[in-house]
Amino acid sequence: MSQFTYRPARDELAYTFGGRIPVAHVRSGDVFTVHTEDCFGGLVRGPADLPSQVCQMPYLNPVSGPFFVEDAEPGDTLAVHILSIEPTRDWGVSATFPYFGALTSTSHTATLQPPLDERVWMYDIDRTAGVVRYRATASDHTVDLPLDPMIGTIGVAPGAMESRSTIVPDYYGGNLDTPELRAGSTLYLGVNVHGALLALGDGHARQGQGEAIGVAVEIATSTTLAIEVIKGIDAAWPRLETETSIMSVGCARPLEDAYRMAHRDLTAWTVDLCGLQILDAYQLISQAGRAPIGNVCDPNYTVLAAIDKALLPQPRPAYRDAHARLRGLSQTVAAGGSR
């Protein structure tokens, strides 16, 4: 097991999954820390810094990486356990944009309504108190919200020699924007190319389900990961595991197709883990499942299908118990031990 820290210079940030030379090589069982920038590349630092003026398309939503994972081949699964996500600044930022977000006219849903104003909100982040402080821009209202750091964008290279913008979520991961990608979660990603080419960025101090405005409380982070290559087991769509739940991710437009993808995958996963007949699994998920929404603003929408492990009949460990193994490895590292 090796440990290291990667801190990219600004010109080393990536804006695609695929089409990039690896920045480092890692091995199954490694634990490493990655510094990530916010979705604006750190250029929006106050209310006067309108993204349209200080940022340039397509240089939005940067990721750190990619990391070449030794021994990862197409047909394998890469398990990525998030040990910790720490904000590296005492502030976060959000914004509204003309023609972007769930409640405005967009290029996909064209209407005659006027564009939204472009506006920036600054948030104070108090790591000691564990809060994110919201301040209204047109009144004196403030409220403290729980600090709940997450990684908005994480994935591997797509297949078929594709290079995809980091703004897009799809089968390889990408801009999933789900609050379930917090510390303690294990993400399973199907490997599509030799070395997987893992990259991540777009930290959020917190985000509501759906990310309705299209921009969370965006932060730079120091994120620590543990990884493992699961040989000979594929994952068609991203999957998540926590101590209490398993979840499948679907990405598509319209939203109901993302919902269908996630629930179809979770039904199949439940059958595989528990041996339930498929209609029995479908019935249980229909009555006891959850459907957290990741985002409803990006080129694809993201929906999760989740079920509590306690409701499943003696499920066998997912992906050869990678979650428990990586969680234990992470705890060893956090305690200052070695292995």
C-alpha positions as CSV (number, residue, x, y, z in Angstrom):
1,M,0.0,0.0,0.0
2,S,1.3,3.4,-0.9
3,Q,0.2,6.9,0.2
4,F,0.7,10.2,-1.5
5,T,-0.8,13.6,-2.1
6,Y,-1.5,15.1,-5.5
7,R,-1.9,18.9,-5.8
8,P,-2.4,20.1,-9.4
9,A,-1.2,23.4,-10.7
10,R,-3.9,25.4,-12.5
11,D,-2.6,24.3,-15.9
12,E,-2.7,20.7,-14.9
13,L,-6.5,20.6,-14.3
14,A,-8.6,18.5,-16.7
15,Y,-11.9,19.3,-18.3
16,T,-12.7,15.9,-19.9
17,F,-12.9,12.3,-19.0
18,G,-10.8,10.5,-21.5
19,G,-8.3,12.0,-23.9
20,R,-5.8,13.0,-21.1
21,I,-2.4,11.7,-20.1
22,P,-2.3,10.3,-16.6
23,V,-0.8,12.5,-13.9
24,A,0.2,9.6,-11.6
25,H,0.0,5.8,-11.4
26,V,-1.7,4.1,-8.4
27,R,-2.3,0.5,-7.5
28,S,-5.2,-1.5,-6.0
29,G,-5.1,-0.9,-2.2
30,D,-3.5,2.5,-2.4
31,V,-4.7,5.4,-0.3
32,F,-4.1,8.9,-1.6
33,T,-5.2,12.5,-1.2
34,V,-6.2,14.7,-4.1
35,H,-6.6,18.5,-4.0
36,T,-9.5,19.6,-6.2
37,E,-10.7,23.0,-7.3
38,D,-14.3,24.3,-7.3
39,C,-16.4,24.3,-10.5
40,F,-15.2,27.8,-11.3
41,G,-11.5,27.0,-10.9
42,G,-11.3,29.3,-7.9
43,L,-12.0,32.4,-10.0
44,V,-15.3,33.5,-8.4
45,R,-14.2,34.9,-5.1
46,G,-16.9,37.6,-4.4
47,P,-20.3,39.0,-5.6
48,A,-18.6,41.1,-8.3
49,D,-17.0,38.1,-9.9
50,L,-19.7,37.1,-12.3
51,P,-18.8,33.7,-13.8
52,S,-19.6,35.0,-17.3
53,Q,-16.9,37.6,-16.9
54,V,-14.1,35.7,-15.0
55,C,-14.6,32.2,-16.4
56,Q,-14.3,31.0,-19.9
57,M,-16.1,28.1,-21.6
58,P,-15.4,25.2,-21.8
59,Y,-13.0,25.7,-18.8
60,L,-15.6,25.0,-16.1
61,N,-15.9,22.1,-13.7
62,P,-12.2,21.1,-13.6
63,V,-11.1,17.7,-12.2
64,S,-7.8,16.5,-10.8
65,G,-6.2,13.6,-12.6
66,P,-6.5,11.2,-14.3
67,F,-4.8,8.5,-12.2
68,F,-3.7,5.4,-14.1
69,V,-4.8,2.4,-12.0
70,E,-2.4,-0.5,-12.4
71,D,-4.0,-3.8,-13.4
72,A,-7.4,-2.3,-14.2
73,E,-8.8,-3.6,-17.5
74,P,-12.1,-3.4,-19.3
75,G,-14.5,-5.8,-17.7
76,D,-13.2,-5.0,-14.2
77,T,-14.8,-2.7,-11.6
78,L,-12.9,0.0,-9.8
79,A,-14.1,0.5,-6.2
80,V,-13.4,4.0,-4.8
81,H,-13.9,4.6,-1.1
82,I,-14.1,8.2,0.1
83,L,-12.3,8.4,3.4
84,S,-12.6,12.2,3.9
85,I,-13.6,15.4,2.1
86,E,-12.2,18.6,3.7
87,P,-12.9,22.1,2.5
88,T,-9.6,23.9,1.9
89,R,-11.1,27.5,2.1
90,D,-13.3,29.1,4.6
91,W,-15.8,30.1,1.9
92,G,-17.9,28.6,-0.8
93,V,-19.8,30.1,-3.7
94,S,-23.0,29.6,-5.7
95,A,-24.6,31.5,-8.6
96,T,-27.6,31.8,-10.9
97,F,-27.1,32.0,-14.7
98,P,-29.2,33.1,-17.6
99,Y,-30.8,30.1,-19.3
100,F,-29.4,27.5,-16.8
101,G,-31.2,25.6,-14.0
102,A,-34.3,23.7,-13.4
103,L,-36.7,26.7,-13.2
104,T,-35.8,28.7,-16.3
105,S,-35.8,28.6,-20.0
106,T,-32.9,26.5,-21.4
107,S,-31.8,25.4,-24.9
108,H,-33.5,22.1,-24.2
109,T,-36.7,23.7,-22.9
110,A,-37.1,26.9,-24.9
111,T,-39.7,29.4,-23.7
112,L,-40.2,33.2,-24.1
113,Q,-39.5,34.0,-20.5
114,P,-36.7,36.5,-19.8
115,P,-33.4,35.1,-18.6
116,L,-32.5,34.8,-14.9
117,D,-30.2,37.5,-13.5
118,E,-26.6,36.4,-13.1
119,R,-25.9,36.7,-9.4
120,V,-23.3,35.3,-6.9
121,W,-23.9,34.1,-3.4
122,M,-20.9,33.8,-1.0
123,Y,-21.1,31.3,1.9
124,D,-19.0,31.3,5.0
125,I,-17.8,27.8,6.0
126,D,-17.2,27.1,9.7
127,R,-15.5,23.7,9.8
128,T,-15.3,23.8,13.6
129,A,-19.0,24.4,14.0
130,G,-19.8,22.2,11.0
131,V,-22.0,24.8,9.3
132,V,-22.4,26.6,6.0
133,R,-23.8,30.1,6.4
134,Y,-26.4,31.2,3.8
135,R,-26.9,35.0,3.3
136,A,-29.7,36.4,1.1
137,T,-28.6,39.0,-1.3
138,A,-31.8,41.1,-1.3
139,S,-32.5,41.1,2.5
140,D,-30.7,40.5,5.8
141,H,-31.9,36.9,6.2
142,T,-29.1,34.4,7.2
143,V,-29.3,30.8,8.2
144,D,-26.8,28.2,9.2
145,L,-27.0,24.9,7.2
146,P,-25.2,21.7,8.1
147,L,-21.8,21.2,6.4
148,D,-22.1,18.0,4.4
149,P,-19.1,17.9,2.0
150,M,-19.5,15.8,-1.2
151,I,-17.7,15.2,-4.5
152,G,-19.8,16.4,-7.4
153,T,-17.8,15.0,-10.2
154,I,-15.9,11.7,-10.2
155,G,-15.4,9.0,-12.9
156,V,-13.2,7.0,-15.2
157,A,-12.5,7.3,-18.9
158,P,-15.4,6.3,-21.2
159,G,-14.9,3.6,-23.8
160,A,-14.8,3.6,-27.6
161,M,-12.0,6.2,-27.6
162,E,-14.4,8.9,-26.4
163,S,-13.5,12.1,-24.6
164,R,-16.4,13.6,-22.6
165,S,-16.8,17.0,-20.9
166,T,-16.6,16.9,-17.1
167,I,-20.1,18.6,-17.0
168,V,-21.7,15.4,-18.3
169,P,-22.8,12.5,-16.1
170,D,-23.1,9.1,-17.8
171,Y,-22.2,5.4,-17.4
172,Y,-18.6,6.1,-16.6
173,G,-19.5,8.5,-13.7
174,G,-18.8,12.1,-14.4
175,N,-20.8,15.0,-13.0
176,L,-23.2,12.9,-10.9
177,D,-23.9,15.7,-8.4
178,T,-25.4,13.5,-5.7
179,P,-25.0,14.2,-2.0
180,E,-24.6,10.5,-1.5
181,L,-20.9,10.8,-2.7
182,R,-19.8,11.8,0.8
183,A,-17.2,10.4,3.2
184,G,-17.9,6.8,4.0
185,S,-19.3,5.9,0.6
186,T,-17.8,3.4,-1.8
187,L,-18.4,4.1,-5.5
188,Y,-18.2,1.2,-8.0
189,L,-17.3,2.2,-11.6
190,G,-17.0,-0.1,-14.5
191,V,-13.6,0.0,-16.2
192,N,-13.7,0.9,-19.9
193,V,-10.0,1.4,-20.8
194,H,-6.7,0.1,-19.7
195,G,-5.8,1.8,-16.4
196,A,-9.3,3.1,-15.8
197,L,-8.1,6.7,-15.7
198,L,-9.8,8.0,-12.5
199,A,-10.4,11.7,-12.0
200,L,-12.4,13.8,-9.6
201,G,-13.3,17.4,-8.6
202,D,-16.2,19.8,-8.2
203,G,-16.5,19.6,-4.4
204,H,-19.7,20.9,-2.7
205,A,-20.0,22.0,0.9
206,R,-23.5,20.9,0.6
207,Q,-26.3,20.5,-2.0
208,G,-30.0,20.0,-2.0
209,Q,-31.4,17.0,-3.8
210,G,-31.7,17.8,-7.5
211,E,-29.3,20.8,-7.4
212,A,-32.3,22.9,-8.7
213,I,-30.3,26.1,-9.4
214,G,-27.6,24.1,-11.2
215,V,-24.8,25.3,-8.8
216,A,-24.3,23.9,-5.3
217,V,-22.2,25.5,-2.5
218,E,-19.0,25.1,-4.6
219,I,-15.7,24.5,-2.8
220,A,-12.1,23.4,-3.2
221,T,-11.3,20.2,-1.3
222,S,-8.7,17.9,0.0
223,T,-10.2,14.5,-0.6
224,T,-8.7,11.2,0.5
225,L,-9.5,8.0,-1.4
226,A,-8.8,4.3,-1.1
227,I,-9.1,2.2,-4.3
228,E,-9.4,-1.5,-5.2
229,V,-9.6,-3.2,-8.6
230,I,-12.3,-5.9,-8.6
231,K,-11.2,-8.3,-11.3
232,G,-13.6,-9.9,-13.7
233,I,-16.7,-8.2,-12.4
234,D,-18.2,-5.4,-14.5
235,A,-20.6,-2.5,-13.5
236,A,-22.7,-1.2,-16.4
237,W,-23.7,1.9,-14.4
238,P,-22.2,3.5,-11.3
239,R,-23.2,1.9,-8.0
240,L,-22.8,3.1,-4.4
241,E,-22.5,1.3,-1.1
242,T,-22.6,2.7,2.4
243,E,-22.8,0.9,5.8
244,T,-26.6,0.8,5.5
245,S,-27.6,1.0,1.8
246,I,-26.9,0.0,-1.7
247,M,-27.7,2.4,-4.6
248,S,-27.7,2.4,-8.3
249,V,-27.2,5.5,-10.5
250,G,-29.0,6.3,-13.7
251,C,-28.1,9.2,-16.0
252,A,-30.3,10.3,-18.9
253,R,-32.8,12.8,-20.3
254,P,-35.7,12.8,-19.7
255,L,-35.7,12.4,-15.9
256,E,-38.0,9.3,-16.0
257,D,-35.4,7.5,-18.1
258,A,-32.7,8.1,-15.5
259,Y,-35.2,6.9,-12.9
260,R,-35.9,3.7,-14.9
261,M,-32.1,3.0,-15.5
262,A,-31.4,3.3,-11.8
263,H,-34.3,1.2,-10.7
264,R,-33.7,-1.5,-13.3
265,D,-30.1,-1.7,-12.2
266,L,-30.9,-1.9,-8.5
267,T,-33.5,-4.6,-9.2
268,A,-30.9,-6.7,-11.0
269,W,-28.3,-6.0,-8.3
270,T,-30.7,-7.1,-5.6
271,V,-31.5,-10.3,-7.5
272,D,-27.8,-11.0,-7.8
273,L,-26.9,-10.3,-4.2
274,C,-29.9,-11.9,-2.5
275,G,-31.3,-14.5,-4.9
276,L,-34.7,-13.0,-4.9
277,Q,-36.9,-13.7,-7.9
278,I,-36.9,-10.6,-10.1
279,L,-40.6,-9.6,-9.5
280,D,-40.1,-10.1,-5.7
281,A,-37.1,-7.8,-5.9
282,Y,-39.1,-5.3,-8.0
283,Q,-41.9,-5.3,-5.5
284,L,-39.7,-4.8,-2.5
285,I,-37.8,-1.9,-4.1
286,S,-41.1,-0.4,-5.2
287,Q,-42.5,-0.4,-1.6
288,A,-39.3,0.3,0.4
289,G,-36.8,2.0,-1.9
290,R,-35.7,5.6,-2.2
291,A,-35.0,7.7,-5.2
292,P,-32.6,10.6,-4.4
293,I,-32.2,12.9,-7.3
294,G,-28.7,14.0,-8.2
295,N,-29.2,16.9,-10.7
296,V,-31.8,18.1,-13.0
297,C,-29.7,20.7,-14.9
298,D,-26.8,19.0,-16.6
299,P,-26.7,17.5,-20.2
300,N,-27.9,14.3,-18.5
301,Y,-30.0,14.1,-15.3
302,T,-29.0,11.9,-12.5
303,V,-31.3,9.7,-10.3
304,L,-30.4,7.1,-7.7
305,A,-32.3,4.1,-6.6
306,A,-31.5,3.0,-3.0
307,I,-32.6,0.2,-0.7
308,D,-31.6,-0.4,2.9
309,K,-29.4,-3.5,3.4
310,A,-31.4,-4.5,6.5
311,L,-34.5,-5.1,4.3
312,L,-32.7,-7.6,2.1
313,P,-32.6,-11.4,2.8
314,Q,-29.1,-12.2,3.9
315,P,-27.4,-10.4,1.0
316,R,-23.9,-11.7,0.1
317,P,-21.2,-9.0,0.1
318,A,-21.2,-6.8,-2.9
319,Y,-18.0,-6.8,-5.1
320,R,-16.3,-9.4,-2.8
321,D,-16.9,-7.1,0.2
322,A,-14.8,-4.3,-1.2
323,H,-16.6,-1.7,0.8
324,A,-15.8,-3.3,4.2
325,R,-12.2,-4.0,3.1
326,L,-11.6,-0.4,1.9
327,R,-13.3,1.1,5.0
328,G,-11.1,-0.9,7.2
329,L,-8.0,0.1,5.2
330,S,-9.1,3.7,5.5
331,Q,-9.6,3.5,9.2
332,T,-6.1,2.0,9.6
333,V,-4.6,4.9,7.7
334,A,-6.7,7.5,9.6
335,A,-5.4,6.0,12.8
336,G,-1.8,6.5,11.6
337,G,-1.1,2.8,11.1
338,S,0.4,1.0,8.1
339,R,-0.3,-2.2,6.3
